[in-house]
């Protein structure tokens, strides 16, 4: 395997892949030669500044380059029969995503998309507990970054939660209300979105990359139950209304014990397992495309309100 792009996130791809017994990390690629050399030396791989140098010598790649390069890089590897995990957002447009899906299908290779929150142990724990939630509240707030400024906050941060909502709620999004504000960059830095699904579920999402505090939480409200997830702390709280004969119902529950694990490690293990077992990954290319399409709809609605 090789990692294409070893900046903020890609270097962690290299670290984790180096430790997976089934994987031989042969190369890391970055247009910054110094960075490529640094990461390569750290994890016992060859350093490359041109991705073409690894074509023909790898079975699979992970792509953690800037978003604008995702489509061309992924297409080049898929076309050569190489399995690909591409970081979110999958591509810059759904048209580009469609081409990747077609290539992966034609070549019979795995195409996975890096929506890491699906691999969060806290999220994995609560999914079986959720039964037709009626209202969902999401806050994903972060401090101003030194990365991903080529895309707005919807594609950078909120898309994690859009993907998760599509997976958990299911069905189509019937209506969208959205507002976004560019504060420190020419692109939207803070956004609030209200989604109404066809089944009646309402989701309210706020994403910001200009906050003082870091907050990554999602809360589910359903009949007789409240479920709260702190993505970052990997903490879960569950409360239920319990009937008591001859008495008022009682609220029972509290914090649930979760075995912590790095979501990115679980994601890369799943990608390797999908290749080995010839199965679909947990987050398929089609699901990555669906999250991207919803993000595009959100941004379009946002632009209509400006």
Secondary structure, DSSP 4 states (H G I P E B T S, - for coil): -EEE--STTHHHHHHHHHH-TT----EEE-SSHHHHHHHHHHHT-EEES-GGGGTTS-SEEEE-S-HHHHHHHHHHHHHTT-EEEEESS--SSHHHHHHHHHHHHHHT--EEEE-GGGG-HHHHHHHTT-SS-SEEEEEEE-PPPSS-TTS-HIIIIIHHHHHHHHHHH-S-EEEEEEEEE-SSSSS--EEEEEEEETTS-EEEEEEESS-SS-EEEEEEEETTEEEEEETTTTEEEEEEEEEETTEEEEEEEEEE------HHHHHHHHHHHHHHHT---SSBHHHHHHHHHHHHHHHHHHHHT-
